[in-house]
Amino acid sequence: MSQVAAELLFTFDTTHMALWAEDTARERSIPAEVVPAPPETKAKCGLALRTAAEHAHALSAALGEEGITFGTYAGVPS
């Protein structure tokens, strides 16, 4: 049986993109939190946005609409 990640990290190339993503999530009432990006994400920016898996699609769509480029990482440490 495969496990589904309870949380997902959105990673960014710049701090500007990470903070813009945080603002976008807040404006759209999507629960998300800025956290340090773990080294294994290989993110260019040291910040990531963490959200529950159930909000990942909404956040992904919102970031896409804003033109914010991002990566995702599902191996979120507990």
Gaussian input, Z-matrix of N, CA and C with variables (Angstrom, degrees):
# hf/3-21g

backbone

0 1
 N
 C     1     B1
 C     2     B2     1     A1
 N     3     B3     2     A2     1     D1
 C     4     B4     3     A3     2     D2
 C     5     B5     4     A4     3     D3
 N     6     B6     5     A5     4     D4
 C     7     B7     6     A6     5     D5
 C     8     B8     7     A7     6     D6
 N     9     B9     8     A8     7     D7
 C    10    B10     9     A9     8     D8
 C    11    B11    10    A10     9     D9
 N    12    B12    11    A11    10    D10
 C    13    B13    12    A12    11    D11
 C    14    B14    13    A13    12    D12
 N    15    B15    14    A14    13    D13
 C    16    B16    15    A15    14    D14
 C    17    B17    16    A16    15    D15
 N    18    B18    17    A17    16    D16
 C    19    B19    18    A18    17    D17
 C    20    B20    19    A19    18    D18
 N    21    B21    20    A20    19    D19
 C    22    B22    21    A21    20    D20
 C    23    B23    22    A22    21    D21
 N    24    B24    23    A23    22    D22
 C    25    B25    24    A24    23    D23
 C    26    B26    25    A25    24    D24
 N    27    B27    26    A26    25    D25
 C    28    B28    27    A27    26    D26
 C    29    B29    28    A28    27    D27
 N    30    B30    29    A29    28    D28
 C    31    B31    30    A30    29    D29
 C    32    B32    31    A31    30    D30
 N    33    B33    32    A32    31    D31
 C    34    B34    33    A33    32    D32
 C    35    B35    34    A34    33    D33
 N    36    B36    35    A35    34    D34
 C    37    B37    36    A36    35    D35
 C    38    B38    37    A37    36    D36
 N    39    B39    38    A38    37    D37
 C    40    B40    39    A39    38    D38
 C    41    B41    40    A40    39    D39
 N    42    B42    41    A41    40    D40
 C    43    B43    42    A42    41    D41
 C    44    B44    43    A43    42    D42
 N    45    B45    44    A44    43    D43
 C    46    B46    45    A45    44    D44
 C    47    B47    46    A46    45    D45
 N    48    B48    47    A47    46    D46
 C    49    B49    48    A48    47    D47
 C    50    B50    49    A49    48    D48
 N    51    B51    50    A50    49    D49
 C    52    B52    51    A51    50    D50
 C    53    B53    52    A52    51    D51
 N    54    B54    53    A53    52    D52
 C    55    B55    54    A54    53    D53
 C    56    B56    55    A55    54    D54
 N    57    B57    56    A56    55    D55
 C    58    B58    57    A57    56    D56
 C    59    B59    58    A58    57    D57
 N    60    B60    59    A59    58    D58
 C    61    B61    60    A60    59    D59
 C    62    B62    61    A61    60    D60
 N    63    B63    62    A62    61    D61
 C    64    B64    63    A63    62    D62
 C    65    B65    64    A64    63    D63
 N    66    B66    65    A65    64    D64
 C    67    B67    66    A66    65    D65
 C    68    B68    67    A67    66    D66
 N    69    B69    68    A68    67    D67
 C    70    B70    69    A69    68    D68
 C    71    B71    70    A70    69    D69
 N    72    B72    71    A71    70    D70
 C    73    B73    72    A72    71    D71
 C    74    B74    73    A73    72    D72
 N    75    B75    74    A74    73    D73
 C    76    B76    75    A75    74    D74
 C    77    B77    76    A76    75    D75
 N    78    B78    77    A77    76    D76
 C    79    B79    78    A78    77    D77
 C    80    B80    79    A79    78    D78
 N    81    B81    80    A80    79    D79
 C    82    B82    81    A81    80    D80
 C    83    B83    82    A82    81    D81
 N    84    B84    83    A83    82    D82
 C    85    B85    84    A84    83    D83
 C    86    B86    85    A85    84    D84
 N    87    B87    86    A86    85    D85
 C    88    B88    87    A87    86    D86
 C    89    B89    88    A88    87    D87
 N    90    B90    89    A89    88    D88
 C    91    B91    90    A90    89    D89
 C    92    B92    91    A91    90    D90
 N    93    B93    92    A92    91    D91
 C    94    B94    93    A93    92    D92
 C    95    B95    94    A94    93    D93
 N    96    B96    95    A95    94    D94
 C    97    B97    96    A96    95    D95
 C    98    B98    97    A97    96    D96
 N    99    B99    98    A98    97    D97
 C   100   B100    99    A99    98    D98
 C   101   B101   100   A100    99    D99
 N   102   B102   101   A101   100   D100
 C   103   B103   102   A102   101   D101
 C   104   B104   103   A103   102   D102
 N   105   B105   104   A104   103   D103
 C   106   B106   105   A105   104   D104
 C   107   B107   106   A106   105   D105
 N   108   B108   107   A107   106   D106
 C   109   B109   108   A108   107   D107
 C   110   B110   109   A109   108   D108
 N   111   B111   110   A110   109   D109
 C   112   B112   111   A111   110   D110
 C   113   B113   112   A112   111   D111
 N   114   B114   113   A113   112   D112
 C   115   B115   114   A114   113   D113
 C   116   B116   115   A115   114   D114
 N   117   B117   116   A116   115   D115
 C   118   B118   117   A117   116   D116
 C   119   B119   118   A118   117   D117
 N   120   B120   119   A119   118   D118
 C   121   B121   120   A120   119   D119
 C   122   B122   121   A121   120   D120
 N   123   B123   122   A122   121   D121
 C   124   B124   123   A123   122   D122
 C   125   B125   124   A124   123   D123
 N   126   B126   125   A125   124   D124
 C   127   B127   126   A126   125   D125
 C   128   B128   127   A127   126   D126
 N   129   B129   128   A128   127   D127
 C   130   B130   129   A129   128   D128
 C   131   B131   130   A130   129   D129
 N   132   B132   131   A131   130   D130
 C   133   B133   132   A132   131   D131
 C   134   B134   133   A133   132   D132
 N   135   B135   134   A134   133   D133
 C   136   B136   135   A135   134   D134
 C   137   B137   136   A136   135   D135
 N   138   B138   137   A137   136   D136
 C   139   B139   138   A138   137   D137
 C   140   B140   139   A139   138   D138
 N   141   B141   140   A140   139   D139
 C   142   B142   141   A141   140   D140
 C   143   B143   142   A142   141   D141
 N   144   B144   143   A143   142   D142
 C   145   B145   144   A144   143   D143
 C   146   B146   145   A145   144   D144
 N   147   B147   146   A146   145   D145
 C   148   B148   147   A147   146   D146
 C   149   B149   148   A148   147   D147
 N   150   B150   149   A149   148   D148
 C   151   B151   150   A150   149   D149
 C   152   B152   151   A151   150   D150
 N   153   B153   152   A152   151   D151
 C   154   B154   153   A153   152   D152
 C   155   B155   154   A154   153   D153
 N   156   B156   155   A155   154   D154
 C   157   B157   156   A156   155   D155
 C   158   B158   157   A157   156   D156
 N   159   B159   158   A158   157   D157
 C   160   B160   159   A159   158   D158
 C   161   B161   160   A160   159   D159
 N   162   B162   161   A161   160   D160
 C   163   B163   162   A162   161   D161
 C   164   B164   163   A163   162   D162
 N   165   B165   164   A164   163   D163
 C   166   B166   165   A165   164   D164
 C   167   B167   166   A166   165   D165
 N   168   B168   167   A167   166   D166
 C   169   B169   168   A168   167   D167
 C   170   B170   169   A169   168   D168
 N   171   B171   170   A170   169   D169
 C   172   B172   171   A171   170   D170
 C   173   B173   172   A172   171   D171
 N   174   B174   173   A173   172   D172
 C   175   B175   174   A174   173   D173
 C   176   B176   175   A175   174   D174
 N   177   B177   176   A176   175   D175
 C   178   B178   177   A177   176   D176
 C   179   B179   178   A178   177   D177
 N   180   B180   179   A179   178   D178
 C   181   B181   180   A180   179   D179
 C   182   B182   181   A181   180   D180
 N   183   B183   182   A182   181   D181
 C   184   B184   183   A183   182   D182
 C   185   B185   184   A184   183   D183
 N   186   B186   185   A185   184   D184
 C   187   B187   186   A186   185   D185
 C   188   B188   187   A187   186   D186
 N   189   B189   188   A188   187   D187
 C   190   B190   189   A189   188   D188
 C   191   B191   190   A190   189   D189
 N   192   B192   191   A191   190   D190
 C   193   B193   192   A192   191   D191
 C   194   B194   193   A193   192   D192
 N   195   B195   194   A194   193   D193
 C   196   B196   195   A195   194   D194
 C   197   B197   196   A196   195   D195
 N   198   B198   197   A197   196   D196
 C   199   B199   198   A198   197   D197
 C   200   B200   199   A199   198   D198
 N   201   B201   200   A200   199   D199
 C   202   B202   201   A201   200   D200
 C   203   B203   202   A202   201   D201
 N   204   B204   203   A203   202   D202
 C   205   B205   204   A204   203   D203
 C   206   B206   205   A205   204   D204
 N   207   B207   206   A206   205   D205
 C   208   B208   207   A207   206   D206
 C   209   B209   208   A208   207   D207
 N   210   B210   209   A209   208   D208
 C   211   B211   210   A210   209   D209
 C   212   B212   211   A211   210   D210
 N   213   B213   212   A212   211   D211
 C   214   B214   213   A213   212   D212
 C   215   B215   214   A214   213   D213
 N   216   B216   215   A215   214   D214
 C   217   B217   216   A216   215   D215
 C   218   B218   217   A217   216   D216
 N   219   B219   218   A218   217   D217
 C   220   B220   219   A219   218   D218
 C   221   B221   220   A220   219   D219
 N   222   B222   221   A221   220   D220
 C   223   B223   222   A222   221   D221
 C   224   B224   223   A223   222   D222
 N   225   B225   224   A224   223   D223
 C   226   B226   225   A225   224   D224
 C   227   B227   226   A226   225   D225
 N   228   B228   227   A227   226   D226
 C   229   B229   228   A228   227   D227
 C   230   B230   229   A229   228   D228
 N   231   B231   230   A230   229   D229
 C   232   B232   231   A231   230   D230
 C   233   B233   232   A232   231   D231

   B1=1.4402
   B2=1.5306
   B3=1.3151
   B4=1.4629
   B5=1.5165
   B6=1.3456
   B7=1.4496
   B8=1.5212
   B9=1.3114
   B10=1.4541
   B11=1.5240
   B12=1.3259
   B13=1.4585
   B14=1.5241
   B15=1.3349
   B16=1.4575
   B17=1.5286
   B18=1.3411
   B19=1.4587
   B20=1.5149
   B21=1.3107
   B22=1.4568
   B23=1.5203
   B24=1.3203
   B25=1.4559
   B26=1.5157
   B27=1.3127
   B28=1.4589
   B29=1.5191
   B30=1.3085
   B31=1.4611
   B32=1.5265
   B33=1.3337
   B34=1.4615
   B35=1.5203
   B36=1.3242
   B37=1.4575
   B38=1.5217
   B39=1.3329
   B40=1.4649
   B41=1.5319
   B42=1.3172
   B43=1.4605
   B44=1.5250
   B45=1.3160
   B46=1.4735
   B47=1.5314
   B48=1.3379
   B49=1.4741
   B50=1.5277
   B51=1.3455
   B52=1.4668
   B53=1.5290
   B54=1.3170
   B55=1.4629
   B56=1.5255
   B57=1.3272
   B58=1.4660
   B59=1.5321
   B60=1.3119
   B61=1.4692
   B62=1.5245
   B63=1.3300
   B64=1.4595
   B65=1.5262
   B66=1.3206
   B67=1.4669
   B68=1.5207
   B69=1.3239
   B70=1.4702
   B71=1.5214
   B72=1.3310
   B73=1.4693
   B74=1.5249
   B75=1.3216
   B76=1.4654
   B77=1.5308
   B78=1.3344
   B79=1.4671
   B80=1.5191
   B81=1.3290
   B82=1.4748
   B83=1.5241
   B84=1.3232
   B85=1.4707
   B86=1.5245
   B87=1.3286
   B88=1.4609
   B89=1.5295
   B90=1.3369
   B91=1.4575
   B92=1.5322
   B93=1.3341
   B94=1.4602
   B95=1.5198
   B96=1.3272
   B97=1.4557
   B98=1.5241
   B99=1.3276
   B100=1.4658
   B101=1.5216
   B102=1.3326
   B103=1.4605
   B104=1.5257
   B105=1.3303
   B106=1.4629
   B107=1.5362
   B108=1.3085
   B109=1.4716
   B110=1.5327
   B111=1.3319
   B112=1.4596
   B113=1.5349
   B114=1.3294
   B115=1.4710
   B116=1.5302
   B117=1.3188
   B118=1.4709
   B119=1.5254
   B120=1.3287
   B121=1.4684
   B122=1.5187
   B123=1.3388
   B124=1.4696
   B125=1.5299
   B126=1.3386
   B127=1.4622
   B128=1.5205
   B129=1.3051
   B130=1.4641
   B131=1.5222
   B132=1.3164
   B133=1.4551
   B134=1.5287
   B135=1.3146
   B136=1.4590
   B137=1.5143
   B138=1.3351
   B139=1.4594
   B140=1.5190
   B141=1.3273
   B142=1.4613
   B143=1.5235
   B144=1.2974
   B145=1.4551
   B146=1.5243
   B147=1.3336
   B148=1.4660
   B149=1.5174
   B150=1.3250
   B151=1.4611
   B152=1.5185
   B153=1.3134
   B154=1.4602
   B155=1.5238
   B156=1.3223
   B157=1.4618
   B158=1.5313
   B159=1.3015
   B160=1.4700
   B161=1.5302
   B162=1.3313
   B163=1.4686
   B164=1.5296
   B165=1.3173
   B166=1.4652
   B167=1.5296
   B168=1.3164
   B169=1.4644
   B170=1.5370
   B171=1.3248
   B172=1.4650
   B173=1.5238
   B174=1.3369
   B175=1.4524
   B176=1.5227
   B177=1.3049
   B178=1.4581
   B179=1.5328
   B180=1.3230
   B181=1.4691
   B182=1.5335
   B183=1.3207
   B184=1.4607
   B185=1.5236
   B186=1.3278
   B187=1.4606
   B188=1.5267
   B189=1.3213
   B190=1.4607
   B191=1.5191
   B192=1.3290
   B193=1.4645
   B194=1.5290
   B195=1.3277
   B196=1.4705
   B197=1.5320
   B198=1.3200
   B199=1.4650
   B200=1.5163
   B201=1.3222
   B202=1.4601
   B203=1.5201
   B204=1.3216
   B205=1.4628
   B206=1.5244
   B207=1.3352
   B208=1.4574
   B209=1.5156
   B210=1.3089
   B211=1.4557
   B212=1.5229
   B213=1.3063
   B214=1.4662
   B215=1.5153
   B216=1.3147
   B217=1.4534
   B218=1.5282
   B219=1.3285
   B220=1.4607
   B221=1.5137
   B222=1.3130
   B223=1.4494
   B224=1.5114
   B225=1.3353
   B226=1.4587
   B227=1.5160
   B228=1.3442
   B229=1.4630
   B230=1.5075
   B231=1.3084
   B232=1.4796
   B233=1.5009
   A1=108.03
   A2=118.01
   A3=121.39
   A4=110.24
   A5=115.12
   A6=120.52
   A7=108.89
   A8=115.78
   A9=122.01
   A10=106.98
   A11=117.18
   A12=121.04
   A13=110.05
   A14=115.39
   A15=120.38
   A16=110.70
   A17=115.83
   A18=121.05
   A19=109.85
   A20=114.47
   A21=120.52
   A22=108.14
   A23=116.36
   A24=121.48
   A25=109.34
   A26=115.61
   A27=122.22
   A28=105.55
   A29=117.48
   A30=122.08
   A31=109.78
   A32=114.83
   A33=120.27
   A34=111.13
   A35=115.92
   A36=121.76
   A37=112.60
   A38=116.80
   A39=119.75
   A40=110.47
   A41=115.07
   A42=120.61
   A43=109.88
   A44=116.45
   A45=120.55
   A46=110.51
   A47=116.60
   A48=120.04
   A49=110.97
   A50=116.96
   A51=120.69
   A52=111.06
   A53=116.82
   A54=120.21
   A55=112.02
   A56=116.49
   A57=120.96
   A58=109.26
   A59=116.17
   A60=120.86
   A61=110.58
   A62=116.80
   A63=120.07
   A64=110.31
   A65=117.73
   A66=121.67
   A67=111.18
   A68=116.50
   A69=121.12
   A70=110.65
   A71=116.79
   A72=120.69
   A73=110.42
   A74=116.83
   A75=121.01
   A76=110.65
   A77=116.72
   A78=120.45
   A79=112.29
   A80=116.47
   A81=120.08
   A82=112.38
   A83=116.37
   A84=122.78
   A85=112.79
   A86=115.89
   A87=121.36
   A88=106.41
   A89=117.98
   A90=119.72
   A91=111.13
   A92=115.67
   A93=121.49
   A94=108.31
   A95=115.79
   A96=121.17
   A97=109.69
   A98=116.25
   A99=120.62
   A100=107.84
   A101=115.44
   A102=122.66
   A103=108.94
   A104=117.34
   A105=118.61
   A106=109.79
   A107=116.42
   A108=120.42
   A109=108.27
   A110=117.90
   A111=119.71
   A112=110.46
   A113=118.30
   A114=121.04
   A115=113.37
   A116=117.45
   A117=119.99
   A118=113.55
   A119=118.15
   A120=120.06
   A121=111.43
   A122=116.11
   A123=122.17
   A124=111.36
   A125=115.84
   A126=121.33
   A127=109.44
   A128=117.04
   A129=121.59
   A130=111.29
   A131=116.64
   A132=122.91
   A133=107.86
   A134=117.69
   A135=120.91
   A136=114.43
   A137=117.15
   A138=121.35
   A139=110.87
   A140=114.87
   A141=121.58
   A142=107.68
   A143=116.07
   A144=122.10
   A145=106.74
   A146=116.31
   A147=121.13
   A148=109.06
   A149=115.40
   A150=120.61
   A151=108.92
   A152=116.16
   A153=121.23
   A154=108.66
   A155=115.73
   A156=120.64
   A157=111.76
   A158=117.16
   A159=120.68
   A160=112.99
   A161=117.77
   A162=121.80
   A163=112.34
   A164=116.91
   A165=121.00
   A166=112.55
   A167=118.01
   A168=120.15
   A169=110.56
   A170=116.80
   A171=120.37
   A172=110.68
   A173=116.73
   A174=119.82
   A175=110.69
   A176=117.22
   A177=121.54
   A178=110.74
   A179=116.16
   A180=120.59
   A181=110.76
   A182=117.11
   A183=120.91
   A184=111.19
   A185=116.91
   A186=120.18
   A187=110.56
   A188=116.68
   A189=120.83
   A190=112.16
   A191=116.39
   A192=120.66
   A193=111.63
   A194=116.33
   A195=121.31
   A196=112.53
   A197=117.03
   A198=120.31
   A199=113.45
   A200=116.84
   A201=122.10
   A202=108.79
   A203=116.82
   A204=120.31
   A205=108.83
   A206=115.37
   A207=120.29
   A208=111.03
   A209=115.21
   A210=123.07
   A211=106.82
   A212=116.96
   A213=119.71
   A214=109.58
   A215=114.74
   A216=121.85
   A217=106.96
   A218=116.45
   A219=120.86
   A220=113.34
   A221=120.24
   A222=122.49
   A223=112.43
   A224=116.85
   A225=121.65
   A226=109.37
   A227=117.81
   A228=119.83
   A229=111.46
   A230=116.94
   A231=121.82
   A232=111.04
   D1=129.46
   D2=-179.70
   D3=-85.52
   D4=148.57
   D5=177.76
   D6=-97.34
   D7=141.99
   D8=176.67
   D9=-103.41
   D10=132.83
   D11=-179.98
   D12=-63.05
   D13=135.66
   D14=178.15
   D15=-78.78
   D16=-23.61
   D17=-179.99
   D18=-133.61
   D19=157.83
   D20=179.64
   D21=-134.25
   D22=141.18
   D23=174.87
   D24=-102.45
   D25=136.66
   D26=171.80
   D27=-104.80
   D28=125.86
   D29=-177.56
   D30=-110.81
   D31=159.47
   D32=-172.50
   D33=-139.78
   D34=159.62
   D35=178.40
   D36=-82.46
   D37=-24.43
   D38=-177.91
   D39=-138.12
   D40=156.92
   D41=175.52
   D42=-62.95
   D43=-37.49
   D44=177.82
   D45=-55.41
   D46=-46.61
   D47=-179.49
   D48=-63.80
   D49=-40.37
   D50=-179.58
   D51=-62.56
   D52=-44.65
   D53=-178.88
   D54=-72.34
   D55=-33.37
   D56=174.58
   D57=-64.24
   D58=-40.89
   D59=178.34
   D60=-63.67
   D61=-40.99
   D62=177.57
   D63=-61.36
   D64=-45.36
   D65=177.70
   D66=-60.36
   D67=-42.95
   D68=179.81
   D69=-61.57
   D70=-45.14
   D71=178.75
   D72=-60.89
   D73=-45.28
   D74=-179.18
   D75=-62.52
   D76=-45.71
   D77=-178.93
   D78=-61.54
   D79=-29.26
   D80=-178.09
   D81=-102.14
   D82=10.93
   D83=178.27
   D84=57.33
   D85=38.23
   D86=175.76
   D87=-99.17
   D88=117.26
   D89=-178.40
   D90=-63.50
   D91=121.67
   D92=179.28
   D93=-157.11
   D94=153.78
   D95=-176.68
   D96=-137.02
   D97=135.25
   D98=174.73
   D99=-76.12
   D100=129.41
   D101=179.80
   D102=-136.77
   D103=162.08
   D104=173.78
   D105=-64.67
   D106=138.76
   D107=178.29
   D108=-79.24
   D109=123.19
   D110=177.46
   D111=-62.25
   D112=147.23
   D113=-178.74
   D114=-55.72
   D115=-33.72
   D116=-177.96
   D117=-66.92
   D118=-12.42
   D119=176.97
   D120=-75.55
   D121=-18.93
   D122=-177.94
   D123=56.41
   D124=31.53
   D125=178.41
   D126=-72.84
   D127=143.77
   D128=177.50
   D129=-74.91
   D130=-25.37
   D131=178.31
   D132=-102.89
   D133=146.72
   D134=-179.21
   D135=-80.24
   D136=3.31
   D137=-179.53
   D138=-114.77
   D139=150.50
   D140=175.93
   D141=-138.62
   D142=164.91
   D143=176.61
   D144=-114.49
   D145=122.64
   D146=-178.85
   D147=-103.75
   D148=135.13
   D149=176.37
   D150=-144.26
   D151=159.11
   D152=175.39
   D153=-66.53
   D154=146.75
   D155=-178.88
   D156=-55.05
   D157=-33.23
   D158=-179.15
   D159=-66.97
   D160=-17.97
   D161=179.17
   D162=-103.36
   D163=-2.68
   D164=-173.71
   D165=-61.28
   D166=-42.05
   D167=-178.44
   D168=-64.78
   D169=-44.28
   D170=179.96
   D171=-63.42
   D172=-41.64
   D173=179.87
   D174=-67.57
   D175=-42.85
   D176=178.13
   D177=-58.33
   D178=-45.42
   D179=179.65
   D180=-64.07
   D181=-43.22
   D182=-179.53
   D183=-63.22
   D184=-43.90
   D185=179.73
   D186=-65.08
   D187=-40.11
   D188=177.25
   D189=-61.51
   D190=-42.37
   D191=179.06
   D192=-63.00
   D193=-32.83
   D194=-179.80
   D195=-83.33
   D196=-10.10
   D197=-178.41
   D198=81.34
   D199=21.42
   D200=179.50
   D201=-87.27
   D202=121.01
   D203=178.81
   D204=-85.30
   D205=141.52
   D206=-175.81
   D207=-155.23
   D208=164.06
   D209=170.36
   D210=-119.70
   D211=170.46
   D212=176.72
   D213=-128.59
   D214=154.28
   D215=179.82
   D216=-143.72
   D217=122.02
   D218=-176.40
   D219=-96.52
   D220=-9.99
   D221=-177.82
   D222=-83.59
   D223=54.25
   D224=-175.77
   D225=-71.83
   D226=125.20
   D227=177.63
   D228=-66.60
   D229=145.52
   D230=-179.03
   D231=-72.74

